[in-house]
């Protein structure tokens, strides 16, 4: 039986894409968030990682956009591999929000293990400002 060469290319492309998607998802580790800032700081000191603090509230629509559109993505998983993630609900932890002078939501902070603030993103404009803040923080360390 003779196979038409026109069918080989599409089948090859689909096969390679399927393998790439499978491999990519197998390597990615889902980010783990904590609600305990002290625990996150201790982990960051022990591992020399940055800390990303997501100050948010349940009623905040832009905060929900981060939770629904950015944090579940593979790109965010890749960006967060060397970062300790902290989720702070400002209504439940007003003391921490006050300590960091959080006035608008969402407010994302990138800090070092020693507490030095390297980056800040206020509001929601998609993932790029967050990725830029993480890249800047990495370069400043």
N, C-alpha and C positions, 0 to 999 in steps of 0.2 A: 504494500500500500504506500502510495506516495503522499507525503504531507506538503500542503501548500506553504511556501515560505512566508506568506502574508500572515499566517496564524502564529508563527513562531514568535514574532516580536511582541504582540500583545500578551501572549501567555507568559513569556519571559519577564515582561515588565510587571505583570500582576504577581508572579511568583517572587520576584525580587522585592517588591514592595511589601508583600505579606511577611517575608522573612525579616525585613528591616523593622516593620512595625512590631513584630513579636520580640525581636531582640531588644528594641528600644524600651518596650514596656517591662521586659524581664529585668533589665538593669536598674530601672528606676525604683527608688525606695520612697514610699509615701511619707510626706512630712508628718512629724508628730508634734503636736502643740501641747504646751503645759499652761496652767493657770497660776502657777506658783513662781513668782519672779525670783524669790530667794533661791529656789531650787535651780532655776535657769542660770542664775549668776554663778552658783557653785559649779554647775556642769560646764559653763563657758570657761571658768578659770581652770578647771581640770583638763579641758580639751583645747584651750586657747582658741575658742570659736567666738564669732560675733553673736550678738543677740538681736533679734528682731521682735520688738514689742508692738503688737497690734492693739491700740486703744480703740474700743468700739462700744456700741450699745445695741440692744435688740431692736430698738425702734429706728435705727439709723439706716436709711436706704443705701447710701454710698458704702457703708460698712458691709452691708449684705452683698453689694456688687463685688467687693474683694472676695468674700467667702464663696460666692457662686461662680464668678468669672475668672478669678486669678488663682486663688490658692489651690483649687483642684487640678490645675493644669500640669502637664509634664514639664513645661518651661519653669514653672515655679518650683517644682520638685528638684529640678537640676540646680536652680539658683539657691535653694535652701539646704543643700547637702552639707555645707560647712557653717550652718547657722542654727543657733538654739532659738526656737520659736515660742513666743509667749503671747497668749490671748488674754487681754485684760478688759473685762466689762466694767466701764467706768461707773456704772450705777452700783455695782457690787464692791468695787475697790476704789472708792473716791479718794482714799488716802494716797494711793499710788498715782492716780491721775493728778492730784494736787501737787505731789512731789515733782512730777515731770511737767507741770504747768500745761496740762492739756486743756485747750479752750475750744477747739473745733474737732469734729469727727468726720471721717476716720482720721486718726493720727497714728502714723507708723514711725517708730524710732529705731535706728540702728545704733547700737551701743557696743562698746568693747567689754571684755570681762572685768575691767577695772572701773566701769561706769562712764567712760568717756563717750560722749555722743558724737557719732561720725556722720549721721544723716537723719533727715526728717522728711516725711511726705505727709502733707495735710490735704484732705479731700481725695476725690477719686477722678483720675484722668487715665485710667487703664493701667496696665502693668509696667510700662516703660519707666515712669518716674521712680517706682520702687526698685526696679532692676538697676537703674542708674545710681540710686542711693547706695545699694549694696556694692556695686562696683567701686564707687568712690570710697566707701568705708574700707573695702579690701585694699585699695591702693594707699590709704593713709596709715594703715597699721604698720 
